[in-house]
Every structure is written in C-alpha cells, then in structure tokens.
C-alpha cells in the first residue's frame, strides 16, 4: 500500500534540498589528486568511498580532510605508511554506489571505508530498501576485493552537521538517518569481515573523526594484513594469467612505454641515486617479457629480459623489495640478475598506474652488498609515489 505520508514528506524534502544545492555548491571541497599518503614503509591500503564525510566539505585538499587525517592517524598507530584512495561524490546514493565502483581494483585494499547514506536519508529511503541495496553493495565488494579485505560501514552523520541544512526538515532527515544506521548495524553484524562504526562528534571535525575511525579500524586492519601476506594479489579465485593481463593493461594505458627520457622522471631517479649513495638507479617498467627503463643513470641498459631483473619480482610485492646481496639471493649457479648491471645490492619499490596496477618499480643498485639492516625504504617509497603522481598527471591531461 502506498504510504502517502512518506510520499508527501519526500516531496517536501526534495524541494528543500533543491533550494539548498546552489548554496552547498559554494562550500569549499577538495580538488586535485584522489590519493593521500603518510610517511612510512610497507604501507596499508585504504579506500574511502561515499558521500558525506568522504567529500571533504569545508576543506581545500584531501590532506586537510578526512583521508589525510585517516592516513596520519593510522600511521601513528601502526608505525607503517598508509595510502588512502578516495572515491567521493556529494550526490552519491546507495542505489548508484555499485556502478560507482565498477572497474575499480578493490583487491588492492586492506580496508574499504563506506560513508554512504546522507542523500538516502534526505530522500527518506526506507530501512528495508536501504538494507537490500547495502547488501547488494557488500556482495559486489566481497566478489571484487581480496579475501582478506575488511569493510567498515560508517554511520550516516547528522544531516544538520552541515550548517547549510537546518530547521525542521533537517530534523526529519536526521530521524531517517538514525533508522538507516540501525539497519546498517544489524546487517554488518550478520556479515563476516564487515564492521559498523558510529562517530561520536556529530560534526565535520575530520581530525576527531579520523582518530576515532583509526582506533576502531585497527584490529580489522591488522587482521587483514596478516591474512593478505600469504595470499596472491588479486580478487579471490583470480587466475595468475588474468592478474598479469590486467597489469599489462595498466602498462599499456600509462602511455609511457618506449617514450623518450623526460626530466621529470630523470630528476627523481637521480635523487634516489644521490640520497642512497648508490652507483645506479632506474625507473623500470615491466612490459611483457622485458623490463624497459623509462629513466636511468649512466651505464644502465635501455632494457633487459624480464627474467634478468629483480624488478619483475618487485611488482609482485606490496612494499619494498630489498636484496642485500644479489649473489646470495640468486639461485645456485644463477647470477644473471646480478650480472645484468654488474652490481650486488638492489632495492626497489613498486610504481602503480592510476588504476592501481603495479606497472614497474623505482630501483637503486650498487656494486657492493649491504647488510640486511642497513637500508631504510621510507624515502624510496616517497620517491616512487612522486613518479606515480607524474604518471597520474599525464593520464589526466590525455
């Protein structure tokens, strides 16, 4: 039976929201890169997806908004680096969320944080419909994410938390949000690997929200890390050939293979070589059965066979690949990787395409071996992220 009371209230709220949109459009929100990084090695990967808090109302960069605060808060707790990717849309609804995740490499993330529901509360979506659509979204995530990935559903923040929305209509939307939050809590409790978190500040205080989220998500994050260490990269059940095909698509779409050397990459490679005091460095792209060097120091060949480079192993890892002594690391009787450049020490950090495929590595090497503990990969990660940023900028202008 049609609920005429709900229909009338929904029409009233829609008209009210429509009158507020032009005002809301004037509120600052972040522009630029959709990823934030905090210092450290062996970084955790977090996806922040949704509307509301994820949008960053009132902030001019994602570093100042919730993603940046989450990255720093988690790193303070774990001692590791944190990478936070953002998919945010101020008008996103639960029934459009699945399409917004289409084509995303969800298996890359240790944690997926959902901040959905503000628009659904404003539209007075029923708890039953909300539960159905959220359940479908969680099914999609479970299929596309890695088996170890954890999901955190964040309670809908009060609609009245934004000063633009005030008065009796906001109170009605807040009551609807409370009903949807209750439904989310029940659904999350029934799902393995899914948690529900209610924020206590009730305002757009990103630092306070991130601190609470970080402490609440820590156990899930650590559990995900432990489980993912022994698992191959990629969604559950994905064949190795399919993973390599997707990775090669990332290489091809980057548009950098077989292009001339560029100073923007050369500067980073030279910096890596100087900072670590090594005899050589390169930005290597693993392309098919070869490793091609987009940027390199003197004496490094333009390309080598894939089976001759430690970079082919680096792209399979989530963090730094350090080989203190290539001659010791090589299989008995096989020193081809070391002979390739006549050196003993190697360290590399994966470089990703804008879509998240590991297309290559920033690597440094030296003719002398180094002790196991005589290497800090923190700066190498930062330099690899600079290369990623350059690739992302190029992708945006193409």
Backbone torsions as a table, in degrees:
resi	resn	phi	psi	omega
1	UNK	NA	136.0	-177.6
2	UNK	-69.3	130.2	179.1
3	UNK	-90.0	96.2	-175.5
4	UNK	-66.5	-29.9	178.1
5	UNK	-64.0	-45.1	178.7
6	UNK	-65.8	-40.8	179.9
7	UNK	-61.2	-44.4	179.7
8	UNK	-65.9	-42.5	178.9
9	UNK	-64.9	-38.0	179.5
10	UNK	-64.6	-42.0	179.2
11	UNK	-62.4	-41.5	179.1
12	UNK	-62.2	-45.2	-179.5
13	UNK	-66.1	-40.0	179.8
14	UNK	-62.3	-42.6	177.6
15	UNK	-63.4	-39.7	-179.6
16	UNK	-65.9	-45.5	178.5
17	UNK	-62.7	-41.0	178.4
18	UNK	-59.3	-37.4	178.9
19	UNK	-71.3	-20.1	-178.4
20	UNK	-93.1	-15.5	-173.1
21	UNK	-59.9	-43.7	-178.5
22	UNK	-63.3	-34.7	176.8
23	UNK	-69.5	-43.3	-178.6
24	UNK	-62.8	-34.0	-179.9
25	UNK	-62.7	-20.8	179.8
26	UNK	-84.1	-12.4	179.0
27	UNK	-73.5	129.3	-179.7
28	UNK	-58.8	145.1	169.5
29	UNK	-149.1	158.2	-170.2
30	UNK	-64.0	147.6	171.1
31	UNK	-127.5	170.4	177.1
32	UNK	96.2	-153.0	-173.6
33	UNK	-56.8	139.2	179.5
34	UNK	-98.3	37.6	175.3
35	UNK	-150.2	147.5	-180.0
36	UNK	-133.2	141.8	-177.5
37	UNK	-130.4	142.3	172.0
38	UNK	-113.8	155.7	-175.0
39	UNK	-64.2	151.0	177.2
40	UNK	133.2	169.6	-179.5
41	UNK	-110.4	172.6	177.1
42	UNK	52.2	54.0	-167.5
43	UNK	-67.3	143.3	169.6
44	UNK	-81.5	148.2	-178.3
45	UNK	-112.8	125.3	-178.3
46	UNK	-127.8	135.8	172.0
47	UNK	-110.1	125.1	174.7
48	UNK	-104.1	116.3	-171.1
49	UNK	-130.3	127.8	173.2
50	UNK	149.3	-154.8	177.0
51	UNK	-117.8	-156.7	174.6
52	UNK	56.4	-120.6	-176.0
53	UNK	-59.6	-31.8	-178.2
54	UNK	-66.7	-25.6	-175.5
55	UNK	-68.4	-36.4	179.1
56	UNK	88.5	34.2	179.6
57	UNK	-52.8	132.4	177.5
58	UNK	88.5	-8.1	179.7
59	UNK	-109.7	152.6	-179.1
60	UNK	-101.6	-7.1	176.2
61	UNK	-147.6	155.3	178.2
62	UNK	-69.2	-23.0	176.0
63	UNK	-66.1	-34.1	178.6
64	UNK	-82.2	-19.5	-175.7
65	UNK	-92.9	-163.1	-174.2
66	UNK	-59.2	-42.4	-178.4
67	UNK	-57.5	-46.2	-179.4
68	UNK	-64.0	-41.6	179.5
69	UNK	-67.4	-37.0	176.7
70	UNK	-63.8	-45.6	-179.0
71	UNK	-58.1	-46.7	-177.9
72	UNK	-70.7	-38.7	-179.2
73	UNK	-66.6	-41.7	178.6
74	UNK	-66.1	-42.2	179.7
75	UNK	-63.4	-36.3	176.9
76	UNK	-61.7	-34.3	-178.2
77	UNK	-82.6	-37.3	-173.3
78	UNK	-94.9	-25.5	-173.0
79	UNK	77.8	5.5	177.9
80	UNK	-107.5	169.1	171.9
81	UNK	-74.1	165.1	176.6
82	UNK	-139.4	132.2	173.0
83	UNK	-111.9	123.2	178.1
84	UNK	-117.2	119.1	173.2
85	UNK	-97.6	148.7	-175.4
86	UNK	-122.9	128.8	166.9
87	UNK	-123.5	102.8	-173.4
88	UNK	-132.0	138.9	178.3
89	UNK	-144.7	119.0	-176.4
90	UNK	-61.8	-19.9	-176.8
91	UNK	-110.0	12.8	-178.1
92	UNK	-64.5	138.7	177.6
93	UNK	-121.6	163.4	-178.0
94	UNK	-62.5	-31.6	-178.4
95	UNK	-82.1	-7.0	175.5
96	UNK	-110.5	-1.4	-174.7
97	UNK	-66.1	-38.7	-177.2
98	UNK	-63.7	-41.9	179.2
99	UNK	-67.2	-29.7	178.7
100	UNK	-68.6	-21.2	178.7
101	UNK	-94.7	-1.9	-177.3
102	UNK	-59.8	131.3	176.5
103	UNK	81.2	-1.8	179.2
104	UNK	-79.4	147.8	179.3
105	UNK	-90.9	75.6	-173.8
106	UNK	-66.7	-21.3	-179.7
107	UNK	-66.6	-12.4	-179.3
108	UNK	-74.1	-16.9	-167.4
109	UNK	-101.1	141.7	172.7
110	UNK	-80.0	-36.7	-179.2
111	UNK	-132.4	138.5	171.6
112	UNK	-119.9	119.0	-175.7
113	UNK	-106.5	121.2	-177.0
114	UNK	-103.6	122.3	175.4
115	UNK	-120.4	68.9	-175.9
116	UNK	-107.4	162.6	166.7
117	UNK	116.6	-15.3	-177.8
118	UNK	-63.0	-42.1	178.8
119	UNK	-70.7	-31.7	178.5
120	UNK	-70.7	-36.5	176.1
121	UNK	-65.6	-40.2	178.5
122	UNK	-66.0	-25.0	179.1
123	UNK	-96.0	6.4	178.4
124	UNK	54.3	42.6	174.9
125	UNK	-62.2	137.7	-177.7
126	UNK	-72.6	149.2	176.9
127	UNK	-56.2	-34.3	179.7
128	UNK	-65.0	-47.5	179.2
129	UNK	-66.0	-39.9	178.6
130	UNK	-58.7	-46.3	-179.5
131	UNK	-61.3	-41.9	179.3
132	UNK	-62.0	-47.6	-177.1
133	UNK	-71.4	-38.7	177.9
134	UNK	-66.2	-37.2	177.4
135	UNK	-63.0	-41.5	177.3
136	UNK	-62.8	-41.4	179.2
137	UNK	-63.1	-44.1	178.9
138	UNK	-64.3	-32.9	175.9
139	UNK	-64.2	-43.3	178.9
140	UNK	-62.9	-44.2	179.2
141	UNK	-61.8	-43.1	-179.4
142	UNK	-62.1	-32.8	-180.0
143	UNK	-75.8	-38.7	-173.1
144	UNK	-94.1	-20.9	-179.5
145	UNK	-84.9	169.8	175.6
146	UNK	-74.5	155.5	-179.8
147	UNK	-55.9	-29.6	-176.6
148	UNK	-86.4	-9.6	-176.4
149	UNK	-63.9	133.9	175.8
150	UNK	-103.8	150.6	179.8
151	UNK	-119.5	134.1	177.0
152	UNK	-119.1	120.4	176.3
153	UNK	-97.4	117.1	-179.0
154	UNK	-92.0	133.8	179.6
155	UNK	-57.6	145.4	176.6
156	UNK	-62.1	127.1	178.6
157	UNK	-72.0	153.6	178.9
158	UNK	-55.4	133.0	178.3
159	UNK	-58.8	-35.8	-179.2
160	UNK	-70.7	-3.9	178.4
161	UNK	-65.4	-26.3	174.0
162	UNK	-91.0	124.7	-175.8
163	UNK	-59.5	-24.0	179.2
164	UNK	-59.5	-35.4	-179.0
165	UNK	-100.1	117.1	179.1
166	UNK	-149.3	167.7	176.2
167	UNK	92.8	-172.4	-175.3
168	UNK	-59.0	-35.3	179.9
169	UNK	-64.4	-39.0	177.6
170	UNK	-65.7	-37.4	177.9
171	UNK	-63.0	-40.1	177.7
172	UNK	-64.1	-42.8	178.4
173	UNK	-65.7	-37.6	177.2
174	UNK	-61.9	-39.3	178.0
175	UNK	-65.0	-39.0	176.8
176	UNK	-65.2	-40.9	178.4
177	UNK	-61.3	-39.2	179.2
178	UNK	-61.8	-38.5	178.7
179	UNK	-67.2	-41.1	178.5
180	UNK	-67.0	-38.2	177.7
181	UNK	-62.6	-40.1	178.1
182	UNK	-62.2	-39.9	177.9
183	UNK	-66.5	-39.3	179.1
184	UNK	-63.4	-41.2	-179.3
185	UNK	-61.8	-41.4	179.1
186	UNK	-65.9	-44.9	-179.0
187	UNK	-64.3	-45.1	-179.2
188	UNK	-60.7	-38.6	-179.6
189	UNK	-64.3	-22.9	-178.7
190	UNK	-91.8	-3.7	-174.3
191	UNK	-112.5	131.4	175.2
192	UNK	-72.2	134.6	177.6
193	UNK	80.0	9.0	179.8
194	UNK	-120.4	131.2	179.0
195	UNK	-122.2	154.5	176.9
196	UNK	-120.5	130.5	-176.7
197	UNK	-127.6	129.6	173.9
198	UNK	-103.6	126.5	177.7
199	UNK	-83.5	144.1	-172.4
200	UNK	-96.9	-17.3	-172.9
201	UNK	-76.9	-30.2	176.1
202	UNK	68.1	11.3	178.7
203	UNK	-136.5	170.2	-179.5
204	UNK	-83.3	61.3	174.9
205	UNK	-100.0	93.0	-171.3
206	UNK	-65.4	-37.3	-180.0
207	UNK	-64.3	-45.6	180.0
208	UNK	-66.2	-41.5	179.0
209	UNK	-63.1	-43.5	-179.5
210	UNK	-65.2	-40.2	179.3
211	UNK	-61.8	-44.3	179.0
212	UNK	-67.0	-43.1	179.1
213	UNK	-61.7	-44.3	-177.9
214	UNK	-59.6	-46.7	179.4
215	UNK	-65.8	-37.3	-178.9
216	UNK	-72.4	-30.9	-175.2
217	UNK	-91.4	-8.3	-170.4
218	UNK	-58.7	-46.7	-179.1
219	UNK	-62.6	-43.4	177.6
220	UNK	-61.1	-42.2	-179.1
221	UNK	-63.8	-46.8	-179.5
222	UNK	-65.1	-37.7	177.7
223	UNK	-64.6	-41.5	178.3
224	UNK	-61.8	-41.6	-179.6
225	UNK	-62.5	-44.4	-178.8
226	UNK	-61.9	-44.5	-177.8
227	UNK	-70.8	-34.0	-175.4
228	UNK	-77.2	-20.2	-177.4
229	UNK	-59.4	-37.1	-176.1
230	UNK	-94.5	0.0	-175.8
231	UNK	-103.4	146.4	175.5
232	UNK	-69.9	153.5	176.8
233	UNK	-67.2	137.8	178.8
234	UNK	125.5	165.5	179.6
235	UNK	-67.8	163.2	-178.4
236	UNK	-57.5	129.2	175.9
237	UNK	81.4	-0.3	-178.6
238	UNK	-73.7	132.3	-179.1
239	UNK	-72.4	154.5	-179.2
240	UNK	-61.2	-37.5	179.4
241	UNK	-63.4	-38.0	178.8
242	UNK	-67.5	-38.8	178.0
243	UNK	-63.2	-42.3	179.7
244	UNK	-68.3	-36.1	178.0
245	UNK	-62.9	-43.8	177.9
246	UNK	-64.7	-38.7	179.3
247	UNK	-64.4	-42.4	179.7
248	UNK	-65.9	-33.5	174.6
249	UNK	-61.3	-36.7	176.5
250	UNK	-65.7	-39.2	176.5
251	UNK	-62.0	-47.9	-176.8
252	UNK	-64.6	-41.7	-177.0
253	UNK	-73.6	-17.2	179.3
254	UNK	-66.7	-28.4	176.6
255	UNK	71.5	18.8	-176.9
256	UNK	-108.3	-12.2	-176.7
257	UNK	-66.9	134.8	178.5
258	UNK	61.4	30.0	172.7
259	UNK	-101.7	158.7	-178.4
260	UNK	-63.3	160.9	174.3
261	UNK	-61.9	146.9	-178.8
262	UNK	-131.0	141.3	-176.1
263	UNK	-61.9	-32.0	-178.0
264	UNK	-62.9	-32.9	175.3
265	UNK	-86.5	-38.4	-179.3
266	UNK	-58.7	-40.1	-180.0
267	UNK	-60.3	-41.0	-178.8
268	UNK	-68.8	-41.4	179.1
269	UNK	-64.3	-44.3	178.1
270	UNK	-62.8	-38.2	179.5
271	UNK	-62.6	-42.0	178.5
272	UNK	-61.4	-43.8	-179.6
273	UNK	-63.0	-42.0	-178.1
274	UNK	-71.9	-43.5	-177.2
275	UNK	-64.5	-36.1	-178.3
276	UNK	-96.9	-3.8	176.6
277	UNK	62.9	38.8	-179.2
278	UNK	-100.8	166.3	-178.9
279	UNK	-81.2	-16.5	-178.7
280	UNK	-157.0	163.0	177.4
281	UNK	-158.7	159.5	180.0
282	UNK	-160.8	152.6	166.0
283	UNK	-103.0	108.0	-173.3
284	UNK	-104.5	136.6	175.4
285	UNK	-112.3	125.2	179.3
286	UNK	-87.8	104.1	-172.5
287	UNK	-119.1	104.3	-178.9
288	UNK	63.1	-124.7	-178.3
289	UNK	-99.2	18.3	178.6
290	UNK	-130.2	162.3	170.4
291	UNK	-116.8	114.0	-175.7
292	UNK	-106.3	134.3	-175.7
293	UNK	-97.2	107.2	177.1
294	UNK	-66.0	-38.2	178.1
295	UNK	-141.5	143.1	-175.1
296	UNK	-158.5	159.2	172.4
297	UNK	-86.1	170.2	-177.5
298	UNK	-58.3	142.5	175.6
299	UNK	91.7	-10.2	179.5
300	UNK	-90.0	130.6	-179.9
301	UNK	-65.6	156.7	-179.5
302	UNK	-63.4	-38.5	178.1
303	UNK	-153.6	158.2	176.2
304	UNK	-139.7	167.5	175.5
305	UNK	-65.7	147.8	-178.6
306	UNK	-59.4	-35.6	-179.0
307	UNK	-78.3	1.9	178.5
308	UNK	-105.7	4.0	-174.1
309	UNK	-127.1	134.8	174.6
310	UNK	-68.4	-15.2	177.8
311	UNK	-64.4	-27.4	178.1
312	UNK	-66.4	-25.5	174.2
313	UNK	-85.7	-31.7	-179.4
314	UNK	-61.1	-38.6	-176.9
315	UNK	-69.9	-9.7	177.5
316	UNK	-90.4	-5.4	-175.4
317	UNK	-104.6	164.0	178.3
318	UNK	-97.1	-10.2	-178.5
319	UNK	-139.6	-156.9	-176.8
320	UNK	-67.5	143.6	173.7
321	UNK	-113.0	109.8	-175.8
322	UNK	-115.8	125.2	176.7
323	UNK	-118.4	98.9	-176.4
324	UNK	-58.7	-36.2	-179.1
325	UNK	-145.2	106.8	-177.5
326	UNK	-57.5	-36.5	-176.9
327	UNK	-66.1	-32.9	177.3
328	UNK	-77.4	-37.3	-176.8
329	UNK	-72.9	-28.3	-177.0
330	UNK	-66.9	152.2	176.2
331	UNK	-63.4	154.5	-179.2
332	UNK	-51.4	124.5	178.8
333	UNK	81.1	0.9	-177.7
334	UNK	-119.7	104.6	177.4
335	UNK	-120.5	26.0	-175.1
336	UNK	-60.9	-39.1	-179.2
337	UNK	-64.7	-38.8	178.6
338	UNK	-71.2	-41.3	-178.0
339	UNK	-66.5	-21.6	-177.4
340	UNK	-55.1	-42.8	-179.0
341	UNK	-122.0	5.1	178.1
342	UNK	66.4	35.1	-178.2
343	UNK	-128.8	171.7	-176.4
344	UNK	-114.9	-38.8	-175.4
345	UNK	-97.2	139.2	178.2
346	UNK	-139.7	140.0	169.3
347	UNK	-144.5	132.8	-179.8
348	UNK	-139.0	153.7	176.3
349	UNK	-130.7	133.2	-176.2
350	UNK	-61.3	145.3	174.3
351	UNK	-116.0	130.7	-175.2
352	UNK	-107.7	153.0	170.7
353	UNK	-77.3	169.2	178.1
354	UNK	-58.7	-24.3	179.0
355	UNK	-90.2	-0.9	173.8
356	UNK	99.8	-1.1	177.6
357	UNK	-77.0	140.5	179.0
358	UNK	-83.9	103.5	-171.3
359	UNK	-94.4	-16.3	-178.0
360	UNK	-176.1	-155.5	-176.6
361	UNK	-155.3	148.7	165.4
362	UNK	-92.4	122.0	-174.8
363	UNK	-130.8	152.3	174.8
364	UNK	-128.2	153.6	-178.7
365	UNK	-154.5	158.8	-176.4
366	UNK	-148.2	155.6	-179.0
367	UNK	-76.1	-11.6	179.7
368	UNK	-109.8	139.7	176.7
369	UNK	-70.1	160.2	176.9
370	UNK	-126.9	149.7	179.1
371	UNK	-64.3	154.8	-177.9
372	UNK	-53.8	-42.8	-175.8
373	UNK	-89.8	4.0	-173.9
374	UNK	-96.1	47.2	179.4
375	UNK	-159.8	128.4	175.9
376	UNK	-113.4	116.6	-173.8
377	UNK	-86.0	1.9	-174.8
378	UNK	-57.3	-49.5	-177.8
379	UNK	-70.1	-32.9	178.9
380	UNK	-63.0	-39.6	175.9
381	UNK	-62.8	-44.2	-179.1
382	UNK	-61.2	-39.3	179.2
383	UNK	-70.2	-37.3	176.1
384	UNK	-63.4	-37.3	177.2
385	UNK	-66.2	-33.4	175.2
386	UNK	-63.6	-39.7	176.8
387	UNK	-64.3	-43.8	177.3
388	UNK	-58.5	-40.2	179.8
389	UNK	-62.9	-38.9	178.1
390	UNK	-65.2	-40.1	178.3
391	UNK	-65.2	-39.5	179.7
392	UNK	-64.7	-42.6	178.4
393	UNK	-60.7	-43.1	179.9
394	UNK	-62.3	-39.3	-179.8
395	UNK	-65.6	-34.1	-178.2
396	UNK	-70.1	-31.5	-177.1
397	UNK	-90.0	-11.5	179.6
398	UNK	-76.6	NA	NA
